[in-house]
Structures are given as structure tokens and as C-alpha cells.
Amino acid sequence: MGEISTVVDKKAQANLDVFSTTLQELAATDKQILAVTSDSRGSGKLVPFGQKYPAQIIEIGIAEQNLVGVAAGLASTGKKVFAVSPACFLTARSFEQIKTDVAYSDNPVKLIGISAGVSYGALGSTHHSLHDFAALRAVHNLIIVAPADNFEAEQAIRLAAETEHPIYIRFGKKPMPLLSEENQEFAFGKGRIVNEGDDLVLVATGETVYPALQAARQLDALHGIHATVISMHTIKPLDYDLLATVAAKGCPILTVEEHSVFGGLGEACASFLLMNGFRNRFNIMGIPDEYTVTGSQVEIFNHYGLSESGIAEEGLKLINA
């Protein structure tokens, strides 16, 4: 399938670092902002936040259900609460609290899932978060966001702080280069086109958007194939208008996600397209239904073809099908 490069722009930061610096900036002028953690101050990059604003951080310990319950209670009093915990545990151990205390009770908690997808790859399947989109898409009254680069990460946190609505935002650990100097607009529920073409559509989310963009560049350079690349940073609500617009071109559509092929971005796109009469050739790239390999995020991406060359190869197959 080919390998994904480990070389990134020196200016690129992990989106989680951008989350930390942005939250510190917001907290400096807004005392309603609180960070609540489950023994994840270090992994959540919140040590500087706690040093600067000790009265605005609450440590719950390794008790994710309590974390969400406390966050919901604080949010119900008007606090702007960012509940920070590893995505694999936050969205599984605390599912009942997210469903009932946050979403169904309409408490505007900002649920921050850190080290999402296979960022904890070497720790094995227990630490993979490949279920979060699927589980949380089934919970109504919850926005689901996966920023792809530092711009999207910063904008997502700024917008979340001012949004009176329950939100789940997932972050990985890898430095993420800026996707584009253009189309610098961000809104929940509105996808972002980072490359335009008429031969293929690549719809990706989170940390798979950059390899999808690199795949588009490879397809252009080696095969003269021009692909549209969409950063579908909001999984719910999905940007159906944008999806319909690109599908109307009639070209093949390939979705790419750091998630199970079940219940995530791909199936959300597929159901919309089928129910609305689109018949584009279509495929989903993600983690298949098997025992997931152990390794670094790069190694796991390469194994499952979620790399520049792997995505380009799958795009060629879809075009030539």
C-alpha cells in the first residue's frame, strides 16, 4: 500500500497542543472556563493551564463517569466546561453519562477526547478509539468534531467555548501541517474543501485528511487525476449540502477515517447518498472488522492503507472499477 511519511512541517503542532494554548488564551479573560480532567492533565497538555489558572482546573482522577457527571453539573450552572480524557475511555466508560447527563439533559459540556483513533497505537486495542463516532452518532443533541489541522483545532475550541450545545471534539497526538492557506472559514456542520478536482472526491476527517491531500497530489503528479479533497471535520451534523454538491459531479467518492469502517464518516455519507438517489461509485477506507494490529499510529496507518500511497491506490481502483 505504500508508506505514510513521518516528515512534517516544522511549524506544525499537534492539534492537542493548539487546544491547550487556545484554552489558556480564552481562560485569561473568561473565568467561566473550566477544565475538568481524569488524571489526564499531562497527556491532555493541561499542565501549563493548571499552573496559570489553578482555580479553573478540577482533577477527578481515573473516574471517567464521575468526570462527565461533574462536568454536566458545572455546565448546568453556566460554566464553560471542557472535560478532558482519553477518547477510548471517555466515550466508552462514560457513554451513559454522555447520553443522559450531557446530551439528553442539554448541558453544554465540551467533551475533549484526547489521543483518539490509534494515537495510543503501541498500547494495543484497549487504547484505540475506533468506536467513538459510531457510538456518539446514535446520541441525539450532540455535535461531533474531528479537526484536521491546527487552524481547525483552534477554531473548533474558540467556537465551542461560545456554543451553548453539547460537543464532542477528538484530538490525536501527531503534528498536523496546515492543509491550505485558503478557505480559512470554519463552522460546525460545514465541511472545508482543501483541494478541487473533477475526477475523484476524497472525503476525510481528522488526521486522515492530510494523507488524503497528499494522495490527491500524488494522483495529479503521476496520473493526471484531479481530486477534490474535503476535510469533513464535523461528523454530526454532516454537511449534506456539500456532499450533494460534489456527488452531483458523478465522479467516484472515497471516504477516509481513523475509525472503524462501521458507523463512522463513511457510513454516514453512504446512507445520505443512497437515500437521496446518488449512484456514485463509493468506498470506505478505515479500520476493518478484525483484530487491530499493534504499533505506532504511522505503522497502523501504513498497515491498513491509510497513507498517501494507499489512499491514492484505492482511489485509482475506484476510478477504474
Secondary structure, DSSP 8 states (H G I E B T S, - for coil): ---------TT-EEHHHHHHHHHHHHHHH-TTEEEEESS-TTTTT-HHHHHH-GGGEEE--S-HHHHHHHHHHHHHTT-EEEEEEEHHHHTTTTHHHIIIIIIITT---EEEEES-BTTTGGG-GGG-B-SHHHHHHTSSS-EEE---SHHHHHHHHHHHHT--S-EEEE--SSEE----SS----BTTB-EEEE--SSEEEEE-GGGHHHHHHHHHHHHHHH---EEEEE--EEES--HHHHHHHHTT---EEEEEEEESSSSHHHHHHHHHHHTT----EEEEEE-SS----S-HHHHHHHTT-SHHHHHHHHHHHHH-
